[in-house]
């Protein structure tokens, strides 16, 4: 409400919580490509992402009641398309150096946490927790628990947590 002056943007802004992660990964892959003297590839990836994002924004924002969510999705499409383009160029140039499918699976898992937060909040309402403070606390604990589970599964057996078992 404080940012855009509308309650309708709440869910779209919540979905955008992973945008810095995706943008950071895109910037990292761009830096890797620049260091490998591939200066044109990130630009082409951004242009492809921009075209895909513009098409998505044009169609998604026209759906009644889907305006803010359409803008959020189109921003994700820009970043994800550019990231995937850069990752594929790196993968093609250095076989096995950038595990695209593994990173994509991690990205999908992490993004799904944000999308699962809404059903979790509905579940909290269903069981009778109507306080916004308690719902926010429950959502934060759900989010932190999912991230902790991801980290535990990701690094289990790789030596990072071996000494704690």
N, C-alpha and C positions, 0 to 999 in steps of 0.2 A: 504494500500500500504506500509506503514512504518513497519508493523508488519511482514507480510509474503512475501512482495515483489511482490504481484499480486493483480490486481483489482478483479479477480474472487472470492476472498475470502470475499469480502465486505458483501454480503448478509448472508453468513454463520456466520460471526462474529456478524452481527446485530442480527441474530436469537439467538446467544449465550448470549445475554444480560440478559436473565432470569436464566442462569445457576447458578449464585451465590444464587439466591432465592431458587431454588430447592435444591442445595447442602446444604444450611443452614438448610432447613427443614429436609433434610435427617440426617444431623448431630444432630439436635435437637431430632429427633425420636430415633436415636442411643443412645444418652445420656439418654433419658427416659428409653429405654430398659435396658441399663447397670445399671441404678439406681434400676430397678425392678429385677435385678439379672438374666437377659436374655442376657447373653453375646454371645451366639452362634447365635441367630436370626439375628442380623445385619450382621454378617459374611456370613450367608447363603444368605441373601438378596443381599449383594454385589456380591457374586458368581453368583447368578441367573442373576443379572443385567449385570455382565461382560460377561456372555455367550450370553445373548440377544444382548448386544452391539456389541460383536464380530461378531455375525451372521449378524446383520444389517450393520455394517461397511463393511463386506466382500461383501455383495450383493449391497449395495447402492453406494459404491465408484466405482464399476465396470460399472455403468451407465454412458455413455459418457456425459461430461459436468456437472456431478452431484457430483464430487469428494469432494469439500469442504463442500457442503451442506450435503453429506452423512456422513462425519466425524462429523459435528455438530449434526446431528440427532442421530448418534450412541452414542455420549456423553450424549445427553438428555435421551436416552433410558436407559443408565447405571444409571443415577441419579434418573430418575422417577421410574424405576423398583425397585431400592433399597428403595426409599422413600415409594412407595406403599406397599412393603413387610413389612417394619417396621411399617407402619400405620395399616396394617391389623393385625399384631401380637399384637400391643397395643390395637386395637379395640377388638380383641378376648379375651385378658387378662382382660381388664377393659371396660366392656360394656358401650357405650355412652361417654367414656372419650375423645375419639378422633373422631370427626365427619368426617370420611373419605370421604363420598360423598360430603359434603359441601365444604371441603377443596379441593377436586378434581375439583369441579365446579369453585371455585375461581381460582385455578391454570390454568384451561383451559381458563377462561376469561382473566386472566392476560397474558397468553402466546399468546392468539389471538390478543392482542394489538400489539405485535411485528410483527406478520404476517400481520396485517392490515395496517401497516406502509408503506409497499411497494405499495399497491394499492393507498394509499393516496398520495404518492410521484408521482405516475403516473397521478393522478388526477391534482396535481399541475402543472405538465408539460402540461397536456391537456388544462388547462385554461390559459396557457401562462406564467407561472412563470418559467423562465429558469435559473435564478441565483441560483447557488449552495448554497449561503449564505441564500437566502430567502427560498429555499427548506429545508435546515437544520433547520432554525428557525420554519418553518411551521411544520416540523416533530416533533420537540421538543414540540411545543405548542399542537399538536395533542396527543402526548404521555402524557404530563402533564395533559391535559384535560381528557383523558381516565382514568388515575390513580385517578384524583380528583373525577370523576364520580363514579368510583368503591368505593372509600372511603366514599363518600356521601351515596351511596346506601347501603353499608355494615353497616354503623354505624347509619343510619337514624332511629330514634325512639328507640335507645338503651340507651338513656341517655347522650351519648357523645355530641350530637349536639342539644339535647332538649332545652337547655338554649338559643340557638341562633335562634330558630324558632320564 
